[in-house]
Amino acid sequence: MTHALTLDDWPSFGVEVAIGFIVTALAGFVLLRVLTFFRLKQTVYEDAPETHRAKTGTPTMGGIAILASLAPLLLTFWPAEPRQGALALLFLVFACAAIGFIDDYLGIRFGKNRGLRARTKLLLTALVAVMFLRLAAESDYLVSMGDQLFPTDTLFHAGSFALHVPHWLWLILGIAAITGTIHAVNLTDGLDGLATGSLIAPLTVIWMTAIAMGIPRGDQWPDILPLAIGGLLGFFIYNRYPAKMIMGDTGSLALGALLSGAAILTGEMLLLIVIGGVFVAEALSVMLQVAYFKLTHGKRIFKMSPLHHHFELSGWPETKVTTRFWIASVICSAVGWAIVR
């Protein structure tokens, strides 16, 4: 790494986190009343554990408040000529938020948690991923690391080692990484505060990696991360158990896009598997459950998927499941940081 992460890098991080926290806390206060007034409330899906029935009627689309945390970037940090990396990442985040908003609205409009079909969301997010990757590639985004340059076709780097692939393969893997992360975060958003808390550590590691790589702050996109982290902390005021407001697909799709897009801009696409270990486990539990169910004509590996429901049905209180998953996320992120160092 070209720039050892020091104590001097943290004050600005703390200020931006604080700004994101305050903006989201205030936006959430207003949004909660707006959502309640217009009766924009979720309907828990029919197969959810019985303990989730009480969550029906909780205001959804709370992800709007988290997205509000990025507003200071436009007002305070944004220079006259924004860089392509920041524009690409913001496009990815807000485009996926729009898809999530439509899904949330349709679920409210028609009830029974029926929004966009899963394949429709997959195709739409894949299309947005393609556009993001094209924007990132066309920006000639290069990161200097000593005598080496790490372009956008980098899957992973640690120290002087870097794994490069042909551009066409980078595009394919990038689409898979973005859509996979988006929908894994979406699956994880099933308990109060679960996705909110599980995202903080991996986003922090991506920021630390970007700064340690020597990406200048003028490139802007690293500033998006501490604002979003502050937004998650501010949203936790309303999303902690028992949740007064949930982020909905508006938030989970946008935040999954932020995590994956930032990792790709950092040249650490493969690192998502490690720092996003909680999200990987949640997604794998669903895929294994479905595959095993079909192969065995009705048998199951887990009591219920995604994985957090299995622990719920095993007798764990919701708060215990949530805190254990947070701890797992911190451990996975720490391992990821140790690897890239």
Summary of the structure (lengths in Angstrom):
residues: 341
radius of gyration: 19.4
end to end distance: 7.3
largest distance: 60.4
contacts: 1237
relative contact order: 0.17
helix: 69%
strand: 5%
